[in-house]
Amino acid sequence: VIPPPVIHIESYSEDSISFSLKMTTNIKVSGYVVNIYWTFDTHRQEKRTLIIEGEKSIQKVANLTAHTPYEISAWAKTELGDSPLSFVHVVTSGTRPASPSLKAKAINQTAVECSWTGPRNVVYGIFYATSFLELYRSPHNTTTTAHNITVLVQRDEQYLFLV
């Protein structure tokens, strides 16, 4: 039986998490697959996947959001197959940034100008869809460091926007 890997949180800050991965077995490990999940504004679950080569590993994941719960899951790739998943939860330190205040204005039938307030020097994600279900499951999205963007949409549709 292949055991799940051990995920140990080494440290965390406002914008990063460092963790180590190891196996408590003599089975040869070729690498790990790690998923980091977080929920964006209760509407959209985000995920970042890391493919890590080698047996032992310390990883640092940066560009995270302050005071946000993250779930890290991992499994090992071994000579006998993949291991079961293991999970760990951590909340980054600091104060979560205030939600931006979004304004969306139709420019014409296929373009919407989105603008918002918020801190400088951060990356904003703009999510849009024609229903709440689509906004949650599979929205259109783009990112920018600016405080406005023009989004191209389909004509004769109503859209929901989230930044």
N, C-alpha and C positions, 0 to 999 in steps of 0.2 A: 504494500500500500504506500502510495506517495503522499506524504503529509503536505499541508499547505505551507507556504512560506511564512516566516515571521516578519512582520512589518513593525519597526520600532521608530517612533518619532524622536529624532535627535534634537531638533529645535524648531521653533517657529517664530515669526515676527509679524508685522503688519502686512507684509507683501510677499512672504515666502514661507515654505515648509521644507525642512531637511529631514530625510528619513533613510533608514537602512533596511536592506532586505537580506535575509539569510535562510537557509534550509537546515533543519535539524535532522539530517539524514546523510548517509554516505552515497546516495544516488547522485550521479553526475548531473549537474545543472548547466545548461547551455545559455540560459538567460531568463528574463522575466518580462511579463506584460503587465503594465500598471495603468490603471484608469483613475483619474482624479475627477470627482463629480462635485458640482455645487448647483444650487438653485438660484436662478436669476429672478428676483422680484416675484417669486411664487408662480410665475407663468412659464418659465422655460428652464429645464435642467440642462446645464452645460457639462461638457466632458472634455478632458484632455487625456490623450493616450501616449504613454512612453513605452518604447521597446528598448529593453536594456540587455546588453550582451554580458555574459560572464556569470560567475558563481556568487560572488558577494558584491554588494553594491551599496554605496551611499549616494543618494540623489538629492538635489536641491531644485525645487520647483519655485520659480519666481513669477512676478507679474500677477500676483493674487490680490484680492480685495481685503481690506482690514475688517476685522470682526465679522467674518463670514464662516459658516460651517462648511467643512470639506470632508468628503469621504474618499479614502484611498483604498482601492481594491487591487490585489495582485495575485498572479499565479505564476508558477515556475514552469519553464520548458525543460524537461529532463530527457535522459536517454530512454526512459520507459514510458514517456508520454507527458501530458500536462498534469500539473497538480491541481487539487481543489483550490478555490478562491479563499483568500483571507481578507479581512476588512479592518480598517482603523478609522476613527473619526477625530478630527481636530478643528478647533475654531481659531482662526488667526487673531492676533492681538490688535489693540488699537481701537479706534472709533470708526465705524462704518461711515463712508461718505454719504451725504444727503442725496436723495434721489433727484435727478435733474428735472427741471420743469420744462416739458415739451410743448411746442406749438407746431402744428402741421397745417399748411395752407396749400390748397390746390393751385398750381400755376396754370395748368391746362388739363385736358382729359387724360393725359398719360404721365404727368409729372407732379410731384408733391414736394414742396420745400419744407424740410423739417429743421427747426432750430430749437436750442435748449440752453439752459444755464447750468453751470457746474464748474468744477475746478479745471485749471489748465494743466497741460502736460500729462494727460491720461488718455487712454483709449476708450472710446465710447462704442457700444454696439447698438445698432439700430435694427429693430425687428419689426416686421409688418406682415399682415395676413388679412384675409377676408372674413375670418371668424375667430372666436376665442379658441376653439379646438385646434385650428390650424396654427394659431399664434403659439399655442402650447406645444404641439407635436412637431410641426415642421414649418416654421416661419421662413420667409425670405429674410436675409440679413446682410448687413455690411458693417464695416467698422471705420472709424475715423478719429483723428485727434482734434479735429475742428469742432466748432459748436453749431455747425449747420451742414446740411447735405441735401442735394436734390435726388429724390428716389423716383425711378421710373416704374410705373404700375400699368396694369391692364385697364383699358377704357371700360366704362359702364360697370364698375365694381366699387363697392365701399370697402375701405381698409381701416384696420386698427393698427396703431403705431405704438411702439414702446422703445425708449432709449435707456 
